[in-house]
Amino acid sequence: MMATKRTKRFFISDVHLSSAELYKSGKSWFKHPEHTDRLVGFLDKHILGKPDVKDVVLLGDIFNTWVCPAKDTPPTYTAIGAANTKILGRFKRIAKEGINLFFVNGNHDFDLKAWQVTKLIPGIQPVRVYHSGLLHAEHGHRFDEIFNKPDYLCDPAFGRPIGYIMSRLVTSFSTSGYGIVDLPTYLDDVVEAAMTSQNLFESIIEGLAERAGMADSDAIKMPNGKKLSIADAKTRYSRLGEKYSIREFIAELWSRSALGRHADRLCHQADISVVIFGHSHKALIDKDFVLVDDRIYANSGSWCKQNAYCVEVDKRSGNGLEVKLHKVDPDGNIAKTVVKKI
C-alpha cells in the first residue's frame, strides 16, 4: 500500500495565550476555557493523526506578554506555558507525530528566544520566516513600523516599541475596548494629542495614561522587575517624533491592517506567489492584483475573538497550490472555507 503523501500545511497565528491570573481577571484577549476548547478541538479533528499534514506553522503572537494592566507585573512565558498545558500538549504531540512544527515570532512574543520556545514545546522549530518554494509566511509586524516593529531607538536595551506601552495602558482602562489592535477606537485621543504643543508621541502616551487614571508620577511595571514612569515613557518615545511626521502617523494608523500591499511588493520583487501574514487579526484571502498576476494573499486572522480562522495550503498536481481560508466554529469544526488556486 502506498503511503499517503504529506502535502498540507496549516498556518495559525494570533492566539494570544496568557496567564492564569489574566484569564481570571478577564483582561486577556484569549478567553479560557472557551477559546481553549475551540483550538484544541480543531487540532484534534484536523491535524493530529492526519497522515497528509506536512507542516504546522505558528505564525506569531501565539503568546502575549503585552496585554496586562500597567500596574501589574506582566506574565512570564513560563507562567503562560503553565496556564495552557492542554494547548501546548497538543503542539508537543504534533511534533512527535512527525509533522514539522514551526514557530515564527510576532510582536506580542517578539522577545521569546529560541531556547525558551523549544523548552515550552519540545520538537518545535523556531524560524524568522517560513519560506518554501513559491510560499512566504511571516507575522507581518515588521511592516507596522511605528507601533509594533522592535524599536531599539527608544528602548535600546529591550527593543519594545510604543505599541507595548500603549497596550499596557489600554488594558488598564476601566472600560477597555478590545485593545491596541483596535487603536482607531481611541482616535479622539490621537487627534487631541496632535493639536497640542507637545511632541505627538508624548501626547498619545499622556492621553492614554489619563484615560487609564494614571499621572506622570505613576509607573508601568516592566517584565525585568523595574518600573517605568509615565513621564519617563513620554520622554523615551518622544524620539519617534524625530523620525515620523503626523501625516506618516495617521497613514500608518489607518493602513496597519492593510498588509496586502506588502504582500504585493514581496510577490513583485521576489519569486513568490503566495504570501501569508497574521498580525492584523483580519482574516482574508484574495487573488491577483493589478500589478501582480497569479498571486494569493491570505491573512490567518486570530483565535482570540468571536470567530477563529486559519490558513491551509495544499500542493496540487502539476505543482500548483491551493490556498484555503478556514473559519472555525466553537467546537473546532471547519464552518466555512474560501479557496483560491494558482
N, C-alpha and C positions, 0 to 999 in steps of 0.2 A: 504494500500500500504506500502510495506517495505521500510524504509528509506535507502538511499544509504550509504554504509559504507565508512568512510574516511580512505583510505589506502595509499594515495600518499603523498610523501614527496619531496620537492624541495630544492636544495642547490644552493645558489647564492653567489659568492664571487668576490672580486677584482673589484668592481665598481669604486672606487676611486673618489667619489664625491668631488668637490672642490668649491671654492668661485666664485662669480660673477666677481671679478677682474681678477682672474686667467683664467676663461673662456674667458674673453675679450682679455687678452694678448696672449692667445694660449699656455700658459705654462703648463696648466693642462693636465693630461693624458686623463681624461674623457672629451669628447667634447660635448658641448651644442650648438644647440638643437638636433643634430642627434643621439647621444647616449641616450639622454633622451627619445626621441620618440621610440627608439628601446626597451628600458627597460619597459617603460610604456605600449607599445603595447603588449609585452609579458605577463606582469602581468594581463592586461585586458583580454587577449584571453585565457590564460591557467591556471590562478589561481583564480582571483576574480570571484565569482559567481559559482564556481565549487564545487559541494557537495561532491566530492570524495577526495578533498585535505585535508590532516590532518595537516601537518606541513610545514612551510616555514622557512628555516634556512639561515640567513645572515651570511655567513661563513668567516667574516673578511675582512678588507680593504674595507669596504663599504664607509668609509670616508677617506680623505687623507689630512693630515696636513704636510706631509714631502716634497711634491713636490712644492717648492716655491723658487724663486731666493734668494740667500743668503743675499742680501742687502735689501730685502723686509721683512715686518713682516708677518709671516705665518698666514693663516686663522684660526679663532677660529671655534669650532664646531657649535656655534650659527650662524656664518656667512655662513658656509657651508649649514646648515639647511635652512637658508633664501633664498639661491640661488637655492634650489632644492625642492621647495614646492610641485611640481607636483609628484615627485617620493615619497617623504615622505608621501604625502597624500594617495598614493596607499598603502604604507605599513600600515598606520593607518587603512585603510578600510579592509585590510587583517585581522588584529587583531579583528576588530569589527564584522567581519563575523563569528567569532568563529573558525577560523584557528589559530593554535598555531604558533606564530611568535617568533623566537629565534634570538638572536644576540650573536655572538662569536667575540671577539677582534682579529684583525690581527696586524701586525707590524705597519702599517701606521695609525692605530687608537688604538694602544695598551694602550694609556693613557685615553681613553674615559671611564669615570666612569659609573657605572650602573644607577645612578640617572640622569646623563646627557642624556644617550640614551633613557631612559624612558620619559624624558621631551620632547625630539625631536619626539619620536614615542610612544605615549601612548598605553599601552597594550602589548608592546614588552617584551620579557623575556630574560634578559642577562644571559648567562651561560658561563662557562670556556671552556667546550667542550660539544658537543652534543653526547649523548650515549643512544641508545635504542636497547635492545636485542643484536643481532649479529652485530649491526651497530655502528661505531665510526666515528665522524667527528670533525675536528678542522682545524684551518687555516694552520698550518704547519710551521710557522716561528720559533718555538722553536727548530726545527732541523737545522735551518740556524744559527748556534750558533755564528759564528764570526760577521756576518754582521747585523743580524736583531733580534736576541733574546734580550730582555731587558737586559741592561748592567749596573749593579749598582757598578761595579768596577771602570769603567772610569767616570761614571756620577752618583755618589751616590744619588743625590737629585731627579733626574728625570728618570734615567734608560735608557736614549737614547743611542742606540748602534751606532757604527761607520757608519752603513748604513744610519742613519739620516743625519749625517754631509755630507756624500758622495752624498746623494740625493739632498741636498740643493746646493752643489757645481755643480753637473752635470746639474741641472736645470738652473744654471747661465751661462752655455756655450752659446756663441752667436749662434752657430750652433749645438745645442744639439741633440744627438740621442734620443732614446725613454726614457731612464732614467736608474736608478740604476738597474732595472730588467735586463737590457742588459749590465751588467758590463763587460763581456768579450770583448765588443766593445772597451773598454778602456784598454785592456790588455797591450798595449805598455807602458802606464804609470806605471802599476804594475811591469812589467819586468824591466823597467828603475830604479824604486824605489828599487827593490831587489838587484841591483848592486851598490848601494851607501853605504856609511858607516853609514848612518842614520838608526835608527830604521825603519823597514819596514812600519809600520802603519803611522809614521810621514811622511815618504816619499810619501805614497799614497795620504795623505791629501795635501801635498805640490804640488804634480804633478797635482791633480785635481784643486787646487786653482789657479795654474799658468795658466791652460787652461781656467779657468773662469776669468782670468785677475785680480786676487787678490794676494796681497802681505801679508807677515806675519802680518803687522800692520792693514790690513783690517779686518772687523768683520762681522760675521754672526748674523743677528738679530734673537733672540730667542723668543719663544712664551711668556715667562714671562716678556718681555719688556727689558731684559738685552741684552748685546752684548757679543759674544764670538769671540775673535780674532783668526785668523788662527794660530798664534803662540801658543796661549793657547790650541786650539783644538789639535794641534800636540802633545803638552806635555801631555794633558789629555789621548789621545787614544794611546800614545806610550806604555802605560801599557799593552796593548794587547800583546806586544812582550814578556812579562813575561809568558804568557800562551800558545802562539801559535808560531810554527815554520813556516818558509816559505813553507815547504812541506805541512803542515796542511792547510795553507792559500790557496795555489794553488789547493789542493784537494777539499777544500770546494767551491772555486770559480767555479770549473767545475762541482761539484756534487750538487750544491744548487738547481738545477731544477729537480734533480733525487730523488724525495721523495718516490718513490716506495719501496726502500729498508727499509725505516722506517715503511711503511705500512706492509711490510712482517714481520718485527720484532714484531709489535703490534699484528698481527694475530697469530704469532708463540707463543708469550708469554701470550696472554690472550684469552678469549673465544670470539673472534671477527672474523667475516667472511667478512665484508665489511668495508673498510676504505676510507674516502673521505677527501682530502686536497684541499686547494686553493693555494695561495701564489706564485707559480711558473709561473702563467699565461699560463701554457702549458696544455691545455685540453687533457685528455686521459682517456682511460678505458682499463683495461686488467684483465684477469682471470688466476688464478693459478700461481704458481712459483715453481721452482724445489724443494724447501724445504717446501713449504706451499701449500697443496691442498685445493680446494674449498674455495678460497679467491678471492675477487674482489677489485681492487684498482681503484678509479676514481679520477680525478682532475677536478675541476669545471671551470678551465680556467679563463677568465676575461670578463668584459663588457666595456673595455676602449681601445680596439683595433679594427681592421677592422672586425674581426669575434668575435661573442659573444657565450658563452656556459653556460650551467648549467647542473646539475645532478638531475635526478629523481630516487627515489627508491619506488617501489611498492611491497606490500606484496602479494605473490601468494598463491593459495590454497595449503594446506599442509605445511604452514609456511615457504615456500621458498621465496626468494627475487629476484626481477627483477630490475636490475640497468641499467639506460639509460643515455647516454651522448647525450644531445641535442645541435645541432648547431642552432643558432637563426639568422634569416635574418633581414635586416634593418627595416622591418615593424613589427617585433615581432613575426613572424610566425616561427614554427619549420621547418627548411630546411632539416635537416638530423638527424638521430638518430642511435646510435650504442647501441646494447643491449647485456648484459651479465646476466646469471641466475645462481643461486645456490639453 
